[in-house]
Amino acid sequence: MGWTGREARALRLARRMSVRAYASHLGVTVATVSNWDSRRHLARLRTETQQLLDIDLARAADEVRERFAALTRAPSSTGAAETAEDQERLAYAMAHPSSLDLVTVAHLREQIQRLDADYDRVPSAALLGAAGQRHGQIMALRGGATNSRARRDLLAAEAESATLMGQLVWDASQRRDHEAALATSIKP
């Protein structure tokens, strides 16, 4: 398996450990585990770290491996389940845009990238609502973001979501239904 911060976070959550406890368990710094959590799929792990996580997963109890498998399953973004933590963090940021942090921005970018990945498999009309909601959230947060790094990452997320929205709206205006996308998702 190629580990990213997303999978490392999933293993931590599957073990039901805090960031501090998991860092101690692995023998890495708290900042390292926090980086995995905040950057998720954007965090590429070194070979040594990937080997460490391979060993940790192999030694995990069956119920931990089952939780890990459930957490790493790639759900369709049209029904992508967000964790309660992600939902709460986003709701707080929406109410207090100046509190926007990198974890929330990474979550929003991940949601946009999931929608983008579904673009070739799902009819555009089915993605418009979720994509529009995310784009609106990003635009609303942009105005109040005070953390310069979070604001920069948010601008990148806005560019990604605007591009996706443009594609979806174009398809809808041309009355395309992504027959090719549906055909590839139905093939055995």
C-alpha positions in Angstrom: 0.0 0.0 0.0 1.2 3.5 -0.7 0.6 5.5 2.5 -0.4 9.1 2.6 -1.5 11.2 5.5 -5.1 10.1 4.9 -4.3 6.4 5.5 -2.0 7.2 8.4 -4.9 9.2 10.0 -7.3 6.4 9.3 -5.0 3.9 11.1 -4.7 6.3 14.1 -8.5 6.6 14.2 -9.0 2.8 13.8 -6.7 2.4 16.8 -8.8 5.0 18.6 -5.8 6.9 19.7 -5.2 10.6 20.1 -2.5 12.4 18.1 -0.2 12.4 21.1 -0.8 8.7 22.0 -0.3 7.6 18.4 2.9 9.6 18.0 4.2 7.9 21.2 3.0 4.5 19.9 4.9 4.9 16.6 7.9 6.7 18.1 7.5 9.8 16.0 6.8 13.4 16.9 3.4 14.8 17.6 4.0 17.4 14.8 4.5 14.5 12.4 1.1 12.9 13.2 -0.6 16.3 13.2 0.9 16.9 9.7 -0.6 13.6 8.5 -4.0 14.6 9.9 -4.0 18.1 8.4 -2.6 17.4 5.0 -4.2 14.0 4.5 -3.9 12.8 0.9 -1.4 15.7 0.2 1.1 14.3 2.8 3.4 11.8 1.0 5.2 9.7 3.6 8.9 8.6 3.4 9.7 5.0 2.7 10.8 4.4 6.3 7.6 5.8 7.6 5.5 3.7 5.2 7.3 0.6 6.5 6.6 1.6 10.1 2.9 2.0 9.3 2.9 -1.4 7.4 4.3 -3.1 10.5 1.8 -1.2 12.7 -1.1 -2.3 10.6 0.1 -5.9 10.3 0.4 -6.1 14.1 -3.0 -4.5 14.7 -5.9 -6.6 16.1 -8.6 -7.8 13.6 -11.1 -5.2 14.8 -8.6 -2.4 14.2 -7.9 -3.7 10.7 -11.6 -3.8 10.0 -12.1 -0.2 11.2 -9.1 0.8 9.1 -10.6 -0.9 6.0 -13.9 0.9 6.6 -12.2 4.3 7.0 -10.1 3.9 3.9 -12.8 2.7 1.6 -13.3 5.4 -1.1 -17.0 6.2 -0.9 -18.7 8.0 -3.8 -18.4 11.7 -3.3 -22.1 12.2 -4.0 -22.6 10.3 -0.7 -19.2 10.8 0.8 -19.5 10.3 4.6 -17.8 13.0 6.5 -16.6 12.3 10.0 -18.5 14.1 12.8 -15.2 15.8 13.6 -14.9 17.1 10.0 -18.5 18.4 10.0 -18.1 20.1 13.4 -14.8 21.8 12.3 -16.3 23.0 9.1 -19.5 24.3 10.8 -17.3 26.2 13.3 -15.2 27.7 10.6 -18.3 28.7 8.7 -19.6 30.5 11.8 -16.1 31.9 12.6 -14.2 32.4 9.3 -11.3 34.0 11.1 -10.7 30.7 12.9 -10.1 28.8 9.6 -7.3 26.3 10.0 -5.3 24.1 7.6 -7.2 20.9 8.6 -10.5 22.4 7.5 -9.0 23.7 4.2 -7.5 20.2 3.6 -10.9 18.6 4.2 -12.5 21.0 1.7 -9.9 20.3 -0.9 -10.3 16.5 -0.3 -14.0 16.9 -0.9 -13.5 18.8 -4.1 -10.9 16.2 -5.3 -13.4 13.4 -4.6 -16.0 15.2 -6.6 -13.5 15.7 -9.4 -12.6 12.0 -9.3 -16.3 11.1 -9.7 -16.6 13.4 -12.7 -15.8 10.6 -15.1 -18.1 8.1 -13.4 -21.1 10.0 -12.4 -23.5 12.2 -14.4 -22.7 15.8 -14.0 -26.2 16.7 -12.8 -25.7 14.4 -9.9 -22.5 16.2 -8.8 -23.7 19.8 -9.2 -25.4 20.1 -5.8 -22.5 18.8 -3.8 -19.9 20.8 -5.9 -22.0 24.0 -5.6 -22.2 23.6 -1.9 -18.5 23.1 -1.4 -17.7 26.0 -3.8 -20.0 28.3 -1.8 -18.4 27.2 1.5 -15.0 27.9 0.1 -16.0 31.4 -1.2 -17.7 32.3 2.1 -14.6 31.3 4.1 -12.2 33.1 1.8 -13.5 36.6 2.8 -12.9 36.0 6.5 -9.7 33.9 6.5 -6.9 35.6 8.5 -4.3 32.8 8.6 -2.1 33.5 5.5 -1.2 29.9 4.8 -4.8 28.7 5.2 -5.9 31.6 2.9 -3.4 30.6 0.3 -4.5 27.0 0.4 -8.1 28.1 0.4 -7.5 30.1 -2.8 -6.1 26.9 -4.4 -9.2 25.0 -3.3 -11.3 27.8 -4.8 -9.5 27.5 -8.1 -10.1 23.7 -8.1 -13.7 24.0 -7.2 -14.3 26.8 -9.8 -12.8 24.6 -12.5 -15.0 21.7 -11.5 -18.1 23.9 -11.3 -17.3 25.2 -14.8 -17.1 21.7 -16.2 -20.3 20.6 -14.5 -22.2 23.7 -15.6 -20.9 23.4 -19.1 -22.0 19.7 -19.3 -25.5 20.6 -17.8 -25.9 23.5 -20.3 -25.0 21.2 -23.2 -27.4 18.6 -21.8 -24.6 16.1 -21.6 -25.4 13.2 -19.3 -22.0 11.6 -19.4 -23.0 8.5 -21.2 -19.4 7.5 -21.5 -18.9 7.9 -17.7 -21.9 5.8 -17.0 -20.8 3.1 -19.5 -17.4 2.8 -17.8 -18.9 2.6 -14.4 -21.3 -0.2 -15.5 -18.7 -2.4 -17.2 -17.8 -5.5 -15.3 
